[in-house]
């Protein structure tokens, strides 16, 4: 387990650099620049830029309001309270919440100094620029997550394959193994982690389109929801028929074709042929047989939906 993470390391270095740089520029209250950097270090590049812009806008708004209030009514604690009563609602209205706290801290410098002269206005703007600027520079490099995402892809595909094989066996033997419960639990957790990574990776690039990984994970999540519905049918399967064996064999074939580039079109054509063959078979004789056959057909419909989800994804031109 890592004691110091990458973001923590950047935060520590960034705060020190911001303070030193602010001092070199002759800015007063240089430590504030370090605090702004700490608050501005983000997990993704796009998020970092977005917050930097909002904080600069909030700072300008705060300086404008405080300039008017302090000039008109003096430098009193009560006036600072009035400033907050005006500034906070306006910041929320203009969606600048990320800049409320740091801007309020900067305005306290004007209150303490009892001045809104150009020097102090520029000083506070300088502190904000240095703070968010250092954070942006540090966030220019964020390690690629593609290797982890590809590992997620392999795990997801292999686990889905194993689940389908378990289902194929369960169709013939009428039981769901203990191992299958573990597979579903682990797959659901990995899909959530993979989705988080894919979106984080998407927000780490400005020009390169990495939305493919997001679409891929979203596709697998949809397929997982279908698999969960398929699993429910096993609560009602209780007799093996010729149709059961046929669908079991097809399910096993699907298991071996789950990999990324398979468009599923061949499997869908084969499924349609299989469905036509099933229609030609003798009708159920007993109520028990009828109910079991109905569940089999619903299971097959869910397999079709699983394959159609993949087909739609492969036909999407984004890569």
C-alpha positions as CSV (number, residue, x, y, z in Angstrom):
1,X,0.0,0.0,0.0
2,X,1.5,3.4,-1.0
3,X,2.0,5.8,1.8
4,X,2.2,8.9,-0.5
5,X,0.1,9.0,-3.6
6,X,0.9,10.8,-6.8
7,X,-1.7,13.6,-6.1
8,X,-0.4,14.0,-2.6
9,X,3.2,14.4,-3.9
10,X,2.0,17.0,-6.5
11,X,0.1,18.9,-3.8
12,X,3.1,19.1,-1.5
13,X,5.5,20.2,-4.2
14,X,3.0,22.6,-5.7
15,X,2.2,24.4,-2.4
16,X,5.9,25.1,-1.8
17,X,6.5,26.2,-5.4
18,X,3.5,28.6,-5.3
19,X,4.6,30.2,-2.1
20,X,8.2,30.7,-3.2
21,X,7.1,32.1,-6.6
22,X,4.6,34.5,-4.9
23,X,7.4,35.7,-2.6
24,X,9.8,36.2,-5.6
25,X,7.1,38.3,-7.3
26,X,6.9,40.5,-4.2
27,X,3.3,39.5,-3.3
28,X,2.1,39.9,0.2
29,X,0.4,37.0,2.1
30,X,2.3,34.6,-0.2
31,X,1.2,31.6,1.8
32,X,-2.3,32.1,0.4
33,X,-1.0,31.1,-3.1
34,X,0.2,27.8,-1.6
35,X,-3.3,27.1,-0.1
36,X,-4.9,28.0,-3.4
37,X,-2.6,25.5,-5.2
38,X,-3.6,22.8,-2.6
39,X,-7.3,23.4,-3.3
40,X,-6.7,23.5,-7.1
41,X,-4.9,20.2,-7.6
42,X,-7.4,17.9,-9.3
43,X,-7.6,14.3,-10.6
44,X,-8.0,15.3,-14.3
45,X,-6.7,18.0,-16.6
46,X,-10.2,19.2,-17.8
47,X,-11.4,19.4,-14.2
48,X,-8.3,21.4,-13.2
49,X,-8.8,24.0,-16.0
50,X,-12.5,24.3,-15.3
51,X,-11.9,25.0,-11.6
52,X,-9.1,27.4,-12.4
53,X,-11.3,29.5,-14.6
54,X,-14.2,29.5,-12.1
55,X,-11.8,30.6,-9.3
56,X,-10.5,33.5,-11.3
57,X,-14.0,34.6,-12.2
58,X,-15.1,34.3,-8.6
59,X,-12.0,36.3,-7.5
60,X,-12.8,39.1,-9.9
61,X,-16.4,39.2,-8.7
62,X,-15.3,39.2,-5.0
63,X,-12.8,42.0,-5.6
64,X,-15.5,44.1,-7.4
65,X,-18.1,43.7,-4.6
66,X,-15.5,44.3,-1.8
67,X,-14.1,47.4,-3.6
68,X,-17.6,49.0,-3.7
69,X,-18.5,48.0,-0.1
70,X,-15.2,48.9,1.6
71,X,-15.0,52.2,-0.3
72,X,-18.5,53.2,0.6
73,X,-18.8,51.9,4.2
74,X,-15.3,51.4,5.5
75,X,-13.2,48.5,6.6
76,X,-15.3,46.9,9.3
77,X,-16.1,43.3,10.3
78,X,-19.8,43.9,9.7
79,X,-19.1,45.1,6.2
80,X,-17.2,41.9,5.5
81,X,-20.3,40.0,6.6
82,X,-22.4,42.1,4.2
83,X,-19.9,41.3,1.5
84,X,-20.4,37.5,2.1
85,X,-24.2,38.0,2.1
86,X,-23.9,39.5,-1.4
87,X,-21.0,37.5,-2.8
88,X,-22.0,34.0,-1.9
89,X,-25.5,34.1,-3.5
90,X,-24.1,35.7,-6.7
91,X,-21.3,33.1,-6.9
92,X,-23.9,30.3,-6.6
93,X,-26.1,31.9,-9.2
94,X,-23.2,32.1,-11.7
95,X,-22.0,28.6,-10.8
96,X,-18.8,29.8,-9.2
97,X,-19.0,27.8,-6.0
98,X,-15.5,26.5,-6.3
99,X,-14.2,30.0,-5.8
100,X,-16.2,31.1,-2.8
101,X,-13.8,30.0,0.0
102,X,-10.5,31.1,-1.6
103,X,-11.9,34.4,-2.7
104,X,-13.4,35.2,0.7
105,X,-9.9,34.5,2.2
106,X,-8.3,36.9,-0.2
107,X,-10.8,39.6,0.6
108,X,-9.8,39.3,4.3
109,X,-6.4,40.7,3.2
110,X,-8.1,43.9,2.1
111,X,-10.0,44.0,5.3
112,X,-6.8,43.6,7.4
113,X,-4.9,46.2,5.4
114,X,-7.8,48.6,5.3
115,X,-7.2,49.4,1.6
116,X,-8.5,48.6,-1.8
117,X,-5.8,50.5,-3.6
118,X,-4.5,49.2,-6.9
119,X,-1.5,47.5,-5.3
120,X,-3.7,45.3,-3.1
121,X,-6.2,44.5,-5.8
122,X,-3.4,43.4,-8.0
123,X,-1.8,41.5,-5.1
124,X,-4.9,39.4,-4.6
125,X,-5.3,38.7,-8.3
126,X,-1.6,37.8,-8.4
127,X,-2.0,35.3,-5.5
128,X,-4.9,33.7,-7.3
129,X,-3.0,33.5,-10.6
130,X,0.0,32.0,-9.0
131,X,-2.0,29.5,-7.0
132,X,-4.1,28.2,-9.9
133,X,-1.3,28.6,-12.4
134,X,1.1,26.3,-10.5
135,X,-1.8,23.7,-10.0
136,X,-2.4,23.8,-13.8
137,X,1.3,23.3,-14.6
138,X,1.5,20.3,-12.3
139,X,-1.7,18.8,-13.8
140,X,-0.3,19.0,-17.3
141,X,1.2,15.6,-16.6
142,X,-1.1,12.9,-15.4
143,X,0.0,9.3,-16.0
144,X,-2.0,7.4,-18.7
145,X,-4.6,5.0,-17.4
146,X,-4.9,3.0,-20.7
147,X,-2.9,0.1,-19.4
148,X,-5.3,-0.3,-16.4
149,X,-8.3,0.1,-18.6
150,X,-7.1,-2.6,-21.0
151,X,-6.6,-4.9,-17.9
152,X,-10.2,-4.1,-17.0
153,X,-11.4,-5.0,-20.5
154,X,-9.6,-8.4,-20.3
155,X,-11.0,-9.1,-16.8
156,X,-14.5,-8.2,-17.8
157,X,-14.5,-10.3,-21.0
158,X,-13.0,-13.3,-19.3
159,X,-15.4,-13.1,-16.4
160,X,-18.4,-12.8,-18.7
161,X,-17.1,-15.7,-20.7
162,X,-16.9,-17.8,-17.5
163,X,-20.4,-16.8,-16.4
164,X,-21.8,-17.9,-19.8
165,X,-20.1,-21.2,-19.5
166,X,-21.6,-21.7,-16.0
167,X,-25.0,-20.9,-17.5
168,X,-24.5,-23.4,-20.3
169,X,-23.7,-26.1,-17.7
170,X,-26.6,-25.0,-15.4
171,X,-29.1,-25.3,-18.3
172,X,-28.3,-29.0,-18.5
173,X,-27.8,-29.8,-14.8
174,X,-30.3,-27.4,-13.2
175,X,-28.1,-25.8,-10.6
176,X,-26.2,-22.5,-10.2
177,X,-22.7,-23.0,-8.7
178,X,-21.3,-21.1,-5.7
179,X,-18.5,-19.8,-7.9
180,X,-21.1,-18.0,-10.1
181,X,-22.2,-15.8,-7.2
182,X,-18.6,-14.8,-6.7
183,X,-18.2,-14.1,-10.4
184,X,-21.3,-11.7,-10.5
185,X,-20.1,-9.9,-7.4
186,X,-16.6,-9.4,-8.6
187,X,-17.7,-8.4,-12.1
188,X,-20.1,-5.8,-10.8
189,X,-17.4,-4.2,-8.7
190,X,-14.9,-4.3,-11.5
191,X,-17.4,-2.6,-13.9
192,X,-17.8,0.3,-11.5
193,X,-14.1,0.7,-11.1
194,X,-13.6,0.5,-14.9
195,X,-16.3,3.1,-15.5
196,X,-14.6,5.5,-13.1
197,X,-11.2,4.9,-14.8
198,X,-12.7,5.4,-18.3
199,X,-14.3,8.7,-17.4
200,X,-11.1,9.9,-15.6
201,X,-9.1,9.0,-18.7
202,X,-11.5,10.9,-20.9
203,X,-11.1,14.0,-18.9
204,X,-7.3,13.9,-19.1
205,X,-7.1,14.8,-22.8
206,X,-8.0,18.0,-24.5
207,X,-7.4,17.1,-28.2
208,X,-7.3,13.3,-28.2
209,X,-10.7,11.6,-28.2
210,X,-10.7,8.8,-25.7
211,X,-14.4,8.3,-25.5
212,X,-14.1,4.8,-26.9
213,X,-13.2,3.4,-23.5
214,X,-16.2,5.1,-22.0
215,X,-18.5,3.7,-24.6
216,X,-16.9,0.2,-24.2
217,X,-17.5,0.1,-20.5
218,X,-21.0,1.5,-20.8
219,X,-21.7,-1.3,-23.3
220,X,-20.4,-3.9,-20.9
221,X,-22.5,-2.5,-18.1
222,X,-25.6,-2.8,-20.3
223,X,-24.7,-6.4,-21.1
224,X,-24.2,-7.1,-17.4
225,X,-27.7,-5.9,-16.7
226,X,-29.0,-8.4,-19.3
227,X,-26.9,-11.2,-17.9
228,X,-28.5,-10.6,-14.5
229,X,-32.0,-11.0,-16.0
230,X,-30.8,-14.2,-17.7
231,X,-29.7,-15.5,-14.4
232,X,-33.1,-15.0,-12.9
233,X,-34.6,-17.6,-15.3
234,X,-32.6,-20.4,-13.6
235,X,-34.9,-20.1,-10.6
236,X,-37.6,-21.7,-12.9
237,X,-35.7,-24.1,-15.0
238,X,-36.3,-27.6,-13.7
239,X,-36.5,-30.0,-16.7
240,X,-34.1,-30.8,-19.5
241,X,-35.5,-31.0,-23.0
242,X,-33.9,-31.3,-26.4
243,X,-34.5,-27.5,-26.7
244,X,-32.5,-27.0,-23.4
245,X,-29.5,-28.8,-24.8
246,X,-29.6,-26.8,-28.1
247,X,-29.8,-23.5,-26.2
248,X,-27.1,-24.6,-23.8
249,X,-24.7,-25.4,-26.6
250,X,-25.4,-22.0,-28.2
251,X,-24.8,-20.3,-24.8
252,X,-21.4,-21.9,-24.6
253,X,-20.6,-20.7,-28.2
254,X,-21.5,-17.1,-27.1
255,X,-19.1,-17.5,-24.2
256,X,-16.2,-18.1,-26.5
257,X,-17.1,-15.1,-28.7
258,X,-17.3,-12.3,-26.1
259,X,-14.0,-10.7,-27.0
260,X,-13.8,-7.0,-27.9
261,X,-13.8,-7.0,-31.7
262,X,-16.5,-9.6,-32.3
263,X,-19.4,-7.8,-33.9
264,X,-21.9,-10.6,-32.8
265,X,-23.5,-10.4,-36.3
266,X,-22.7,-14.1,-37.1
267,X,-24.0,-15.2,-33.7
268,X,-27.2,-13.2,-34.3
269,X,-27.8,-14.9,-37.6
270,X,-27.1,-18.3,-36.0
271,X,-29.6,-17.4,-33.3
272,X,-32.3,-16.6,-35.8
273,X,-31.7,-20.0,-37.5
274,X,-31.9,-21.7,-34.1
275,X,-35.1,-19.9,-33.2
276,X,-36.7,-21.1,-36.5
277,X,-35.6,-24.7,-35.7
278,X,-37.2,-24.5,-32.3
279,X,-40.5,-23.3,-33.8
280,X,-40.6,-26.5,-35.9
281,X,-40.3,-28.8,-32.9
282,X,-43.4,-30.4,-31.3
283,X,-45.5,-28.2,-29.0
284,X,-45.4,-28.7,-25.3
285,X,-47.8,-31.4,-24.0
286,X,-48.0,-30.6,-20.3
287,X,-48.3,-27.4,-18.4
288,X,-45.0,-28.0,-16.8
289,X,-43.3,-28.4,-20.1
290,X,-45.1,-25.3,-21.5
291,X,-43.8,-23.1,-18.6
292,X,-40.3,-24.5,-18.9
293,X,-40.2,-23.9,-22.7
294,X,-41.5,-20.4,-22.2
295,X,-38.6,-19.6,-19.8
296,X,-36.2,-21.1,-22.3
297,X,-37.4,-18.8,-25.1
298,X,-37.2,-15.8,-22.8
299,X,-33.7,-16.8,-21.9
300,X,-32.9,-16.9,-25.6
301,X,-34.4,-13.5,-26.1
302,X,-32.1,-12.1,-23.4
303,X,-29.1,-13.7,-25.1
304,X,-30.2,-11.9,-28.3
305,X,-30.4,-8.6,-26.5
306,X,-26.9,-9.2,-25.1
307,X,-25.6,-9.8,-28.6
308,X,-27.5,-6.8,-30.0
309,X,-25.9,-4.5,-27.5
310,X,-22.5,-5.6,-28.7
311,X,-23.5,-5.3,-32.4
312,X,-24.6,-1.7,-31.9
313,X,-21.3,-0.9,-30.1
314,X,-19.1,-2.3,-32.8
315,X,-21.1,-0.4,-35.5
316,X,-20.3,2.8,-33.7
317,X,-17.5,4.5,-35.7
318,X,-15.9,6.2,-32.7
319,X,-12.5,4.6,-31.8
